[in-house]
Amino acid sequence: MSVEVTKLANGLTVVTDRMGHVDTVSLGLWVGRGSRSESEAEHGISHLLEHMAFKGTRRRTARGIAEEIEAVGGELDAATSVETTAYYGRVLREDVPLMVDILGDIIRNSVFDGEELAREKHVILQEIGAARDTPDDYLFDLFPQAAWRAQPIGRPILGTPETVMGFDADALRAYLGRHYRGPEMVFSAAGAVEHDEIVRLVSEQFADLPSDTGPEVQSAAYSGGSLIEARDLTETQIVLGFPGVGTRDTDYFAVQALATLLGGGMSSRLFQEVREQRGLCYSIYAFHWGFADTGVFGVHAATGPDDVAELMPVVVDELARVIDDVDAGEVGRARAQLRAGLLMARERSSARASQMARHILVHGRIVGPEELVSLIDAVDVDTVRRVAGRLLSGAAPTLAAVGSVDAVPEVGWIAERMASPGQPVPRRRTATG
């Protein structure tokens, strides 16, 4: 494996993966802090801070940052998630020093100018509005709020209009100072890269970061429940979920396989039964979100209001059936999909860089492709049946729905039907949330 790892004196980890057949480098800084690191009063500040990193430093204006990177044909972007914030890009190999310098500048020297801050708050308010106006985006804001009630991990990453408008430059500086610390950060690069050069450049830019760890992240406790909102929509959007596992859990890949065989492609159970055999929806899929200490397993479907009453029991019955009924052929297909997805992603330098950063943040080490493939190949029929029982037997369901919701059943009925599939379907009495 061509991966090299160096930990700086302040705890920041530098990891590189040389790919001899490319002329570009994907690189960036991953911070092990995201929306679940925020207090209630800080809801949305991680995302705002990510936006403001590009809005001017002591050395560069916002326009200057954009022009300088685009003058060499490079790309620069950022993203905030539940557990990480990433600042990353791609350049030709000769422009790596420029990219590292810009990344260091935006993290360490942002000025948080008042006018820029006011404009960016307005942009984020529009982003919040756009998410609410997009039913499936809004649905996936409701779903984690139902799964992890009144916890940071369940809150929407963007924040609320009220919290976003309440932040000032001092709040941004205080949050950055508490959370952007050496042990919580990984600088990752893949492509036409020289490890020693990256270590030297990163050391020059980030050597003065604090070497102690930041505040502990609040642990999560899956609760389950429902958030239902009636809207006048052409389709009703529905997500049904159950507790999943964390990314460090030994069953992680078995749960990924379970999600794949249930709803990971056109040959999956849900696609075949719900779409191909019954024509109840255009799109249906299963997923599993794994976080450091928790996870959630879910099924998403969008269907016409008249089909909800038939759709829901079919989905629930398929989930109940998989606890006892799994065959080797579908497990083999799921393994093949997971294996191919992993190895195909490695053809992209950007995927390698982000994967290495995540491995360091989650596992404290790089998990090589051979080890990952072996973990996938170890999943068999008995393992999938066992994890299906672990996740789905007697678990509290999570349900989120947006649209015409009269026929959406209560979560109590879903739990009962999981225990005794095939029972009659009651219609929802009201369209309340």
N, C-alpha and C positions, 0 to 999 in steps of 0.2 A: 504494500500500500504506500502511496506517495505522500501521505499526510505527515506533516511535522507540526509539533505543538511546543510553544514556549510560554511560560507564565512569567510576566514581569514582576518586579519587586512589589508593586502596588496591588497585585492580585489579578490584573487584567490578563486574560488569556489571548494569545495570538496563535491562530491555527491556519495552515495553508495546505493546499492540495495542488501540486503541479500537474498540468495537463499538457503534454508535449505537443499536441497536434493543433493547438489554437494560438491565436495572436492577441487575444484579449484577456482581461482579468475582471472577474466579478468579485467585488470586495465591499465590505461594510462593517459597521459597528452594530452589534446586537446587545441590547440592554435587557436584563432579566426582570424588567418591571413593565407592567401594563395597567390595564384598567382595574384589575383586582388589587393593585397596590394602593389604590386611592381610598381616602376616607370619604365619608358621605358628603362632606363639604367640598371635596376635591373632585367630585364626579365629573369626568370629562377632561381633566387637566392633562393627562398623559397625551391624549390626542391633540389638544391645543398646543402643547409644548412641541410635539413633532411638527406641526404646521409652522410654528414660529421659528424653528431652526433655520428655515430658508429665507427669513425675512430681514436679514441684515446682521452683520457682526461688527466688531470694532475695526476690521480691515476691509470688509466687503459690503456693498449694498445688496439688497435683494436682487436687483437686476444684474449686478455684477456677478453674483453667484451663478445665475442662469447662463449669462453670456460666457463666463470663463469655462464652464464645463462643456457647453455646446460648441465653443470655438475649437475644441479638439475632438468633436464628434462623440462625446461621452454621454452617459445617461446617469441621472441622479434622482433618487426617490426615497420615500420613507413610508413606514406602515406601523400602525399601532394595533396590537391584539390584546387579548385578555391577560397574557402573561409576559409579553415582550414588546419592546419598541425597537424598530430597526431603521437604520439609516444606511443606504446601500446604493451601489451603482455599478457601471461597467465602463471600462476605458481600454484603449490600446495599451500594450505593455509599457511603452515609453512614457505614458501619461499617468502611471501609478503614483509617482510622487505628488503630482497635482491633486489627484483624488484624495489621497490620505491627508494632504494639507487642508483641503476644503472640509473634509469630514471632521478633522480636529478643530477647525475654526468654528464651524456651526455648533459643535457641542460645547466648546469651552469659552467662546467669545460672543455668543449672541447677545444683542443689546436689548431686545424686547421693546423696541420703539413704540411709543404710545399710539401713534397714528397707524402703524402697521398692525398693532394688536387689535385696534378697533375694527380695522378692515377684515382681519382674519376671523374675528369673532362673528362678523356678519356672514362671512363665507360659510362658517360652520353651522350657523343657524339655518342657512339655505340647505346645507347637507342634511341636517336633522329633518327639515321639512320634506326634502326629497325622499328620505328613507321612510318617513311616515306615509307619503303618498304612493309608495311602491309596496303593494300588499305583501309580497313574499319577503322583502327586506324587513318590513314592520313585524311580520310574523316571527322572524328569527330574532327580533328584539324581545318580543313577548315570551318566547319559549324559555330562554334561560332564566328570565325573571320568575317564571313559574317553577322551574326545576330547583332553583336555589333562592328561595324566598328571602328578601331583605338581607342579601349578602352582596359584597362587592363583585364577586365572580358572576352574579346574575344581572348586573346593571348594564345597560347599553354603553358601548365604548364611547360614543360621541358625546355623552352627557345630556343634559337638558338645557333648554334656552336659559333658564334661571341660573343654573350653575355656571354655564359658560360665560354669561354676561357679567358674573360676579368676580371673575379672575382679573388680577392686575399683574404687572411685571414683577412685583415683589413675591406674589404667590408662585409664579413660574420659577423664579430663582430659588425660592425655598424648596420647592418640590424637586427641582433638579439637584440641588445640593444634598438633599436627604437620600436620593435614590440612585443617582448616577455616580457610582463608586466602583473602583477597580475590580473587586471580587464579583460584582454583579454584571460584568461586561465581557464580551468576546469580540475580538476583531478577527474576521474570517475572510479568506481570499482563496479563489480557485481559478485556475487557468494558466496563463503564461507568467507564472509568478516565481520569484526567488524568495525563499523563506527568510534568509538572513536580512535581505533588503527590507522586507515588510516589517520585521522585528525592529530594525533600526528606525524606520520612518514612524512607526507607531510609538516607539519609545520617545521620540522627539516630541510628538504631539500630545501624548497622554500621560507622560511620566508623573505629572503633578496631581493626578486624580487621587482622592482619598483612598487609603488602603484598608479601611475597616468596612464592614458590611453595613448595609442600610437597615431600616426597620423590617421586622419579620412580616411576611404576607399572611393575612388572616386565613386560617384553614377553612375549607368549604365543607358543608354538610348538605347533601342532596335531600330535598324535602318532597318534591312532587306536588302536583296540584294542577289547577287550570287557570288560564286567562283567555277569555272568549270575548270577542268584540264583533258586534253586528255592524255590517256595512253593506251598502248597495253596490255589489260587485258582480261581474259576470261569473266568476269562479269563487268557490269557497276554498281558502287555503288552510290546510290542516297539518300540524305536526303532532305526532304521538310519540312519547319518549318514556324511557325507563333508566334507572341508574346504570352508568357504565363503569369503566375502570380508569385509573390514572396511567400515565405514560410509563411509569416505573413498574407497573404491575406485571407479574409473570404471565397473566392471561391477555395482555394487550393485543398481541397479534391474533390470538384466537377470537377475540371480540371483533377485530377488523375483518377476519374471515367470515364471521357470522353476519356482519353487516353486508359484506359483498355477496354472499350466497342468497341472502334474503332480498336485497335490492341494489346490487352493484352493477347491473348490466342487463342486456336484453334477454339473457337466459335465466335471470334470477327469478326466484319464486314469485315475488310481488309483481314484477313486470309481466310475467307470463299469466298469472292468475287474474290480476286486476285490470291490466290493459288489454292483453292479447285475447284472453278467454272471455272477459266480461265487458270490455270497452268502457270502463267506468271513469277513466281519466287518460289524459295524454302523457303525463309524466308522473312517475312515482319512484322513489329511491329510499334506501336506508343509509344511515351514516352513524359514525361514532366519533364523538369529540373526546379526546383524552387530554387532561390537564395534569399538573404535577401530582395532585393528591385526590383527584376525583375525575369523573367523566359522565357522559350521558349518551345513551343509545337511542336513536330515533328513526322515524319514518316520516317523510314528507310527501304529501300528495295535494294536487289541486284538481277540483272536480266541480261540475255544475251543481247547483243547489238541489236539483231533483235526484241526484245520484248519491248524495251524502249518506242517506239512510241505508243504502245497500253497501256502499264502500266501506264504512267503518267496521261492520262485523266481519267482512271478508279479510280486512287487514288484521284485525285482532285474532281471528281464527288462524291465520297463517303464522302469526307470532306464537300462539299457543302450540301449534302443531310442531314447530321446529324444536321444541324442548325434547321431544321423544322421537322425532322422525327426521333423520338426516342420513343421506347416502354418500358413499365414497366419491361418486362422480361429481356431485356439486361441490364437495369440499375440495376436490382436486382442481376444479375450475376456479374456485375462489383463491386457492394458493397460487395458481398460475397468474391470475390477474394482479395479485399483490406483488408477486415476484417481478413480473414484467413492469409494473408501474414503478417499482423501486429502481430497477436497473435502467429503464428508459430515462428516468429523471436524471440519472448520473451522467447522461450525455450532455447536459447543460451545466455550464460552470456556475450559473446563478443558483441552481438547485443544490449543487454540491456545497457552495458557500453557506447557504441558509441551513442546510441539514447539519453541517459540522457545528455551526453556532448553536443550534438547538441541542445537539448531543452534549456539548460541553455544559450548557446551562441546566439540562435535565439530569444527565448521568454523570457529569464531571469527567467524561472521557469520550473519545470517538468510538462509536460502534461501527465497525467496518462492514462493507457490503456482504462479505462472506458470512459474518455472524448474523446479520439481519436475515439473509436468505435461509440460514439454518434454522432460525427461530420460526420463520414462515413455514418451512418444510416440515417442522415438527408438529404442526397442527393436523390432527386427524379427526375422524368422525366422533370418537369418544370425547375428545377435547371440546369440539364445537357443541355437542349435546350438553356437556357439563357446564360450559360458560353460558349457554342459553338458559339452563335452569338457574344458574347463579344470578343472572340479570333479570329474568322475566318471571320466575316463580314467586308469587306473593309480593312482588315489588309494587310500590306506590307509583301509578302512572303519572306522567306529565302530559298535559294536553293544552295546545294553543291553537286557536282558530280565528280567522278573520273572514267575514263575508256573510252569506246567508246561513246562520248557525242554528236554526230551529231544529234541524235533524241531527245535530252534533250531540252524541250521548254524554252523560256525566262520567267523570273519571271513576266513580264508584261502580257504575255498570261495566266499564272496561275491565276493572279488576275482577269483577265477578265472572265476566265472560272468559277472561284468561284462565280462570280456574275451571270453568265448565263451558267450553266453546260450543257453539251451535244453538244457543238459546235465542228466543224472540228478541227483536230490537225495539226498545221504547223510543219514542220521539222526545226530543228535548222540549220541556214545557214552555220555557221562555228563552229569549235571546239576550239574557243579561250577561255581564262580564264576570 
